[in-house]
Amino acid sequence: MAGLLAVFTVLSAPAVADDQDDPWIRGVFTGNSPRPIMTNEIDAWQRATRLAETTPDTFVLVGSGESMQPLYRPGTILVFRQLPYNRLERGQTALYRNRQSRVVAHVLVTKARDGWRVAGLNNGHHDMEPVQADNLVGVVIAAFEPKTPAVVRLVALAR
């Protein structure tokens, strides 16, 4: 984990909004989730791609939905890394597949007997099903927020 934090520290120098520097957002500890770096769209994609190409077991996705605001807005380019279940930590944003086969990215709140409880920052309660070793996909190791979100741009191009 120390290697991952070192990679993010180098990338995170120009962090966005000061209110995101607080590890607590809406009563949820998010201190192990990287804050997004605001940059132009081309730079965001280049930085995310470069990180994914040079870090083992990583992949890039564009965030959608509003459950993780204000930390990750729709269109934020997220770099995920596959980690063993036993390396998960409270406050990380985990990507998991729920029983309906939907892929969800929410914050790890607390570890229970049956797995990790997770919650979206805009949700009033934690998710009903836990993150377990068999449904874990990865955790966010870097986030890049394009000044014009990629999702908005893709929708505009589709018209």
C-alpha positions in Angstrom: 0.0 0.0 0.0 2.9 2.4 0.7 3.9 2.2 -3.0 0.4 3.2 -4.1 0.3 6.1 -1.7 3.7 7.3 -3.0 2.4 7.2 -6.6 -0.7 9.2 -5.6 1.3 11.8 -3.6 3.4 12.6 -6.7 0.3 13.0 -8.8 -1.8 15.0 -6.3 0.0 18.2 -5.9 -2.6 20.5 -7.5 -5.6 19.1 -5.6 -9.0 20.6 -6.1 -11.4 22.3 -3.7 -10.2 22.9 -0.1 -13.3 21.3 1.3 -12.3 18.0 -0.2 -9.0 18.0 1.8 -11.1 17.1 4.9 -11.0 13.3 5.3 -14.6 13.3 6.5 -17.3 14.0 3.9 -20.9 14.0 5.2 -20.0 12.0 8.2 -18.1 9.3 6.2 -14.3 8.8 6.5 -12.9 9.1 3.0 -9.3 9.7 4.0 -7.9 6.7 2.0 -9.7 7.8 -1.2 -7.6 10.0 -3.5 -8.9 13.5 -4.1 -9.4 14.3 -7.8 -6.9 16.4 -9.7 -8.7 19.0 -11.8 -7.1 19.4 -15.2 -8.1 19.6 -18.8 -9.6 16.5 -20.4 -6.6 15.5 -22.6 -4.2 15.8 -19.7 -6.6 13.8 -17.4 -6.8 10.9 -19.9 -3.1 11.0 -20.5 -2.2 10.9 -16.8 -4.8 8.2 -16.0 -3.6 6.1 -19.0 0.1 6.5 -18.1 -0.6 5.4 -14.5 -2.6 2.4 -15.6 0.1 1.4 -18.0 2.9 1.6 -15.4 1.1 0.2 -12.4 0.3 -3.5 -12.2 -3.3 -4.7 -12.1 -4.9 -1.3 -12.9 -7.6 -0.1 -15.2 -9.4 3.2 -16.0 -13.1 3.9 -15.8 -15.2 7.1 -16.0 -17.4 7.6 -13.0 -21.2 8.1 -13.5 -24.0 8.8 -11.1 -24.2 11.2 -8.2 -23.7 8.9 -5.2 -20.1 9.8 -4.7 -20.4 13.6 -4.9 -18.8 15.9 -3.8 -15.7 13.7 -3.9 -16.1 12.2 -7.4 -18.5 14.0 -9.8 -19.9 12.3 -12.9 -17.3 12.3 -15.6 -14.3 11.9 -13.2 -11.7 9.6 -14.7 -10.8 7.0 -12.1 -7.9 4.7 -12.0 -8.6 1.4 -10.1 -6.2 -1.2 -8.9 -7.1 -4.8 -8.1 -6.1 -5.5 -4.6 -6.4 -8.6 -2.4 -9.4 -8.4 -0.1 -7.2 -8.5 3.0 -5.5 -5.2 1.9 -8.7 -3.1 2.0 -8.8 -0.2 4.4 -11.5 2.0 5.8 -12.0 5.1 3.8 -10.9 3.7 0.4 -13.3 3.8 -2.5 -14.0 0.3 -3.6 -15.5 -0.9 -6.9 -17.6 -4.0 -6.5 -20.3 -6.0 -8.4 -23.6 -6.3 -6.5 -26.2 -9.1 -6.8 -27.9 -7.4 -9.7 -24.5 -7.5 -11.5 -24.2 -3.7 -11.4 -20.8 -2.3 -10.8 -20.8 0.2 -7.9 -18.0 2.4 -6.5 -18.6 3.4 -2.8 -16.5 4.1 0.3 -15.5 1.4 2.7 -17.1 2.4 6.0 -16.5 -0.5 8.4 -15.6 -4.2 8.3 -18.3 -6.6 9.6 -18.3 -10.4 9.9 -19.9 -10.8 6.5 -17.7 -8.2 4.7 -17.2 -4.5 4.3 -20.1 -2.1 4.7 -19.9 0.6 1.9 -21.8 3.8 1.3 -22.2 6.4 -1.3 -21.6 9.9 0.0 -25.0 11.1 -1.2 -26.9 8.1 0.2 -28.6 8.3 3.6 -27.5 4.8 4.6 -24.9 2.1 3.7 -25.4 -0.3 0.9 -27.5 -3.4 1.9 -24.9 -5.9 0.6 -21.3 -6.0 1.7 -18.1 -6.0 -0.3 -16.6 -9.4 -0.1 -13.6 -11.1 -1.7 -15.7 -12.6 -4.4 -17.4 -9.4 -5.5 -14.5 -7.0 -5.1 -13.2 -5.5 -8.4 -10.7 -2.9 -7.2 -10.0 0.4 -5.4 -9.5 3.9 -6.6 -5.8 4.9 -6.6 -6.1 8.1 -8.6 -8.8 10.4 -9.9 -8.7 13.1 -12.5 -11.6 15.5 -12.9 -11.7 17.1 -16.4 -12.8 20.7 -16.5 -15.4 19.5 -18.9 -16.4 16.1 -17.6 -15.9 13.2 -20.1 -19.5 12.0 -19.6 -21.0 15.4 -20.5 -18.8 15.5 -23.6 -19.7 11.9 -24.7 -23.4 12.8 -24.3 -22.9 16.0 -26.4 -21.1 14.0 -29.1 -24.0 11.4 -29.3 -26.6 14.1 -30.2 
